[in-house]
Amino acid sequence: VQLQASGGGSVQPGDSLRLSCAASGFTLDYYAIGWFRHTPEKGFEWVSGITANGESTYYADAVKGRFTISRNNAKYTVYLQMNKLKPEDTALYYCTNFGSFGQGTQVTVSS
């Protein structure tokens, strides 16, 4: 099982980024996928989740209205569109099928 997050970077407040989670080694269609983030100060924080068929999505209050999760099972990829980024969104972002975590991608928001 592999889950590889990518798409992070250093941006300014108000900018956007799109994270991708490339899945392999399991049948993505059968799994809900979640995004978490980690900082030394706060530890792990759940960010968003999407059901296996993509029909339902869930968001932490801190990102609701700014982040959008989506998936393309045919491409074995789950996305996290992050708009109106804030400095407090700075973290290492991970995706998970709730059994495994992949390598994270760093998002840094600063002016």
N, C-alpha and C positions, 0 to 999 in steps of 0.2 A: 504494500500500500504506500503510495506516495501522494503527497499534497504539497505543491510548490506554489507559494505566494510570490507575486512579482508586481511591479508597477509603482512601488514606493518612490519617494524622492524628497527633495527639499523645496518647499514652496512658501509663498507668502500668505498671510491671512486673507481669506476670501477666495483663494484659488481653488482649483479642482484637481483631483487625481482619480484614476480608475485602477483599482487593484484587480488582479486576476489570480485565480486559484486553479492551477492545472492539476487534474486528478488522474491517477493511473494505478493499475494493480487491483482495482475493484470496479464493480458495476455502479457507476455514478447514479444511474437512474433510480436505484433503490434507496438512496441515502439522502437524508436531510443534511444540509451543510451550514456550518456556522462560521462567523468571523469573530475572533477575539483580538484584544490588544493588550500589550503589557508595557508597563513603565515601572522603574524601580520604586517610585513613590506610591503608586496605587496597586501594583501587582497586576494580576489578570483581570480583565474587564470584558464581559460579553458585549458585543457590538450589534450583531444582526444575525438572523437565521432565515433559511428558506427551506420549505418542504421539498420532498423528493421530486414531486411533479411540478414544483414551482408555483403552485396556486396560492400558497400562503407565505407571507413574509412577516418578519418580526424585527423590531428595532428597540434598542435601548433609548431611554428618554433623551439622553445626551446627544444622540445623533438623529433622532426622528425629524423628518422634514428636510434633512440635509443629505443623508446617505440613502442610496438605493441598492438593494441586493437583487441580482438576477442570475439566471443560469442558462447555459446552452448544453444540454446533456449530449447532444450529437458531437459537440466539440470537447466534451469532458472538461468543461470550464465553468467556474462560478465567478461572478464579478461583484465588485463593490464600488459603485460610483460614489465618490465623496465630493460634495460641493460645499461652498462656503466654509472652507476649512478654518479651524481656529487653532491657536497655539496649544490648547488643551487636547487637541486631537493627536498631538505628537506622541508616537508610540511605535512599538514593533508589532505589526499586524500579522496574525496567523489565521489560517483557515483549518477547519476540522470537519471530519465526518462523524464526530462524537465518539470515535474509537481511536483515531490517530490524529496527531498534529503534524503539519509540515513545517518546513523552514519558513521563517517569517520574512517580512519585507518592512524596511524602516520608513516611516513617514515622519518628516520633520516640518513643522509649520512655525515660521518665525519671520519677523520683519527685520 
